[in-house]
Amino acid sequence: MKKRIYLLTACCVLFLVSCREEAGGDLADVARTAVPTPAATNTATATATPTNTATPTETATAPPTETNTPTPEPSEPPTETPTNTSVPPTATNTAVPLPTEPPATTTTAPPAPVSAPPPAPAPAGPNMLSNPGFEFGADLWERPGSGTSLSFHTADSQPQFVHSGQRSLLLITFSNARVWQQVSTGIITGTTYRAGGWLKIWSSNQEDRLVSVNPADYVGRICINTNGDDDPNLPTTICSNWVRPLDVWQFISVDATATNDRITVILQVGISNSQSGMHNEAMWDDITLGTAPSAATATPAPAAEPVRPNPIAFSPTALRDSMNSVRSIIEQAGGLLDRLVNGENQTCTEYQGYYDDAIRSATYSGVADDWAGIYNDYIFAVENFLASNESINSLCDGGGGGLVNSTTAWHGKASTTV
């Protein structure tokens, strides 16, 4: 009996061992094939063994290998993250307008001064003045006893205020000022002489000495007294037109015939509407005196008619300067007509100088909205001045001489005499 039980037990053990090996081989196969594709059905067949104890332990170890291998989903977001970084190009788009703004600031930069007209021919022969460039200070130049501050600019300290050499004459005033030099050597009665010189004006309520800001009506002219006197208001004093060369050098000249054996060259400046705190400086340099060239007596070729300029880029400073310049032009033209009404004959040359300057006054493009009304008023003032004075300008074109006082002159029918 014991022997039979022993044999039965041995057979059961052998049967269990063989079943265990077959189940292990099946599970190994399942583990090898489960990596590429999750096989839940294979796991079910593996657990279908009639043994209750061995099968759960084998299935408990196999599923982790199946579920851990296909879970690389968390590793996918890093590959998608770089595609999300396409947002920064929107930041570069917001930076694009920045490079377009600096050109606007360059246009606000202070405007370039209007170039002065070309000078008249220089006097013929040697310069008859002594110390014409003020290289020796005030030597041989005279001034009134008071009212004129006489000093000099040097090329070392203010080169922009010296036309040539090392010095220029500086007149600082809040009214009228003048200096003069009398010449007697070589002067012949009845001979026509020409005096000329370079003038530059800086008038500003700010400290930048390169540009005039809110300038006063500061003007200058050169005169010859044909009798040797120094008063610019005498009938024997012949003067050029008043000019206002803000921030540029301009050559001006005048011709006069000597009525004595001596003549006087006068440099004069005048000012109005100056305010406290204003800088008003007039620089003279390279003054000349000689016989008038024969070309000066010939009939000059007709100058090209001035035209309204093309618009330039708007800047508040430039518009303000243009408005001040136009106001000065209108006031000076009005003063000439007032003198005409009061019985003083006037020249067409001076009148048409004001008229032509108004034609050349600047126009602007891209005017800011908050300046649009001011700019329209400025343009209206220019156009109205030109329209209301066109008849007088036409008479001067036809006659080419002077404006003569008559009862019809003030009504736009001024007569001209040569």
Secondary structure, DSSP 8 states (H G I E B T S, - for coil): -HHHHHHHHHHHHHHHHHHHHHHHHHHHHHHHHTTTS--HHHHHHHTTSS-SSHHHHHHHHHHHHHHHTT--GGGHHHHHHHHHTTSHHHHHHHHTHHHHSHHHHHHHS--------------BSS--SSSTT-TTTTTT-B--SSS-EEEEEETTT-GGG-SSSSEEEEEE-SS-EEEEEEE-TT--TT-EEEEEEEEEEEEESSS-TTS-SS--EEEEEEEEETTS---TTSTTEEE---B--BTS-EEEEEEEE-SSS-EEEEEEEEEES--TT-EEEEEEEEEEEEE--GGGTS-------------EE--HHHHHHHHHHHHHHHHHHHHHHHHHHTT--EEHHHHHHHHHHHHT---EES--GGGHHHHHHHHHHHHHHHHHTHHHHHHHHHH-SEEE--TTGGGTT-EEE-
